[in-house]
Amino acid sequence: MGTAEEVRPSLALLQGAALDAPLAWRAGQARSRRDYLADVAALAGRLPPAAAVLAMTGDRYHFAVALAAVAQCGGVNLLPPNHTPDMLRRLGTLFDGAMTLVEPGSEVLPLPMQAFGALPGAVDAAECPVPALAAGQVLAQVLTSGSTGTPMPHAKRWGALVVNIRAEAARIAEHMGRADLRGVTLVGTVPPHHMYGFESTVLLALLGGAAFAAERPFFPADVQRVLAEVPRPRVLVTTPFHLKTLLDAGLALPPVDLTVCATAPLSPQMAARAEAALGGPLMEIYGCTEAGQVATRRSTAGPEWRCFDGLVLSGDGDAAVVQGGHVPEPTRLADVLEVLPEPAGQPATRFRLLGRSNDLINVAGKRSSLSHLNFHLNSIEGVRDGAFWLPPTGESVEEVVRLVAFVVAPGLDPAALRAALRERIDAAFLPRRIVALDRLPRDPTGKLPAGRLAELAAQHLG
């Protein structure tokens, strides 16, 4: 049985703020929620019915317009992990009628293409009521690469998303000491196509009453500029990689009232550094594609995560399961959790994160995790970026496989790096090879998929 919100027949597209309030900011100029409805109606009038649509745009506002317009036409939004030609071809085989919405001057793609057209559209904003979507309607298909590299779709229904985002909005408001998010502006370094950026910028504005910056600044100077262009209170929605890059740039940053970070656990040292530089608290979000957002923590206050209201945990270790709220069916989490005990009769809602199930490694009989090793590698002064890689085991079970480290650290030689690592990690995990690179091939959210590390190994190790 779902929550009361999920079984209601329909739920409004816009919630949490008046229609004349801003929904988006671009270069200091606001676009109201009422204007947004007019743009949605204009685009919906040009779309085919029931299409599967990938919005190929770096403009967060255009993405948000496409999101609602596709839903209005009974279609589904496609959110793949990347936009490579191979991925687009795979979308064409997975979804009948798959197509792309593109900006002017876009390159030719292996899927049918349609231009966004002029936004704002030629529709009178005063004549656009707030539409409602059926709670059971699939708003988006979020695709993960899966262990085989084949895209695995996960349907995200409107009713569950509404429940999830309301819980997130309440938690963010709590950390900011506010009753709600009206008047808050979100600046995201993460793309809206990724589940985290989709939830914590676009949907948080639509359903939580906030507004977002249309730009997705990546370089530190761009982040500085966009933050300065939007009004306070400001929330920076970012990742550990983007945050480290921003702080290492040493720029004077406009005050940020809350920093939200996700995609990988953040060290308490980095969280404290961010709070000092940005002038506000930092909140981390834990989640996964299957369950959506699950929990948050104030990173400088301790290692414990607290579930969103309505979610409860069962099991422990690598068999932890979440259910409730926006997760109507028991869903196993992909990480190793230490579920913390509660008073008798109270459901479990707190945990410590020990690592991903597929992140644990065993070298010469000793256990660790790649995330733990990467944390220590990136904590070395002078290391701009770095990642460990464990080669596949050989045919002989007696063969001891040694780690490799790919490192961006201009001015540091391998001997100095190895000496610094020796002070931080067990000797069994010291890398046999340290490969110096100009950059690591991270995706737009700062993640470094194992397949990309394997490609690096093939290229540099022979």
Secondary structure as GFF3:
##gff-version 3
##sequence-region A 1 462
A	DSSP	alpha_helix	4	7	.	.	.	ID=ss1
A	DSSP	beta_strand	10	12	.	.	.	ID=ss2
A	DSSP	beta_strand	22	26	.	.	.	ID=ss3
A	DSSP	beta_strand	29	32	.	.	.	ID=ss4
A	DSSP	alpha_helix	33	44	.	.	.	ID=ss5
A	DSSP	beta_strand	52	56	.	.	.	ID=ss6
A	DSSP	alpha_helix	60	72	.	.	.	ID=ss7
A	DSSP	beta_strand	76	79	.	.	.	ID=ss8
A	DSSP	alpha_helix	85	94	.	.	.	ID=ss9
A	DSSP	beta_strand	98	102	.	.	.	ID=ss10
A	DSSP	beta_strand	113	115	.	.	.	ID=ss11
A	DSSP	three_ten_helix	125	127	.	.	.	ID=ss12
A	DSSP	beta_strand	132	134	.	.	.	ID=ss13
A	DSSP	beta_strand	138	144	.	.	.	ID=ss14
A	DSSP	beta_strand	152	157	.	.	.	ID=ss15
A	DSSP	alpha_helix	158	176	.	.	.	ID=ss16
A	DSSP	beta_strand	185	188	.	.	.	ID=ss17
A	DSSP	alpha_helix	195	197	.	.	.	ID=ss18
A	DSSP	pi_helix	198	203	.	.	.	ID=ss19
A	DSSP	alpha_helix	204	208	.	.	.	ID=ss20
A	DSSP	beta_strand	211	213	.	.	.	ID=ss21
A	DSSP	alpha_helix	220	229	.	.	.	ID=ss22
A	DSSP	beta_strand	234	238	.	.	.	ID=ss23
A	DSSP	alpha_helix	240	248	.	.	.	ID=ss24
A	DSSP	beta_strand	258	261	.	.	.	ID=ss25
A	DSSP	alpha_helix	268	278	.	.	.	ID=ss26
A	DSSP	beta_strand	282	288	.	.	.	ID=ss27
A	DSSP	beta_strand	292	298	.	.	.	ID=ss28
A	DSSP	three_ten_helix	299	301	.	.	.	ID=ss29
A	DSSP	beta_strand	305	307	.	.	.	ID=ss30
A	DSSP	beta_strand	311	314	.	.	.	ID=ss31
A	DSSP	beta_strand	321	324	.	.	.	ID=ss32
A	DSSP	beta_strand	327	332	.	.	.	ID=ss33
A	DSSP	beta_strand	335	339	.	.	.	ID=ss34
A	DSSP	beta_strand	350	356	.	.	.	ID=ss35
A	DSSP	three_ten_helix	357	359	.	.	.	ID=ss36
A	DSSP	beta_strand	360	363	.	.	.	ID=ss37
A	DSSP	beta_strand	366	369	.	.	.	ID=ss38
A	DSSP	alpha_helix	370	378	.	.	.	ID=ss39
A	DSSP	beta_strand	385	389	.	.	.	ID=ss40
A	DSSP	beta_strand	404	408	.	.	.	ID=ss41
A	DSSP	alpha_helix	414	422	.	.	.	ID=ss42
A	DSSP	three_ten_helix	427	429	.	.	.	ID=ss43
A	DSSP	beta_strand	433	436	.	.	.	ID=ss44
A	DSSP	alpha_helix	450	460	.	.	.	ID=ss45
###
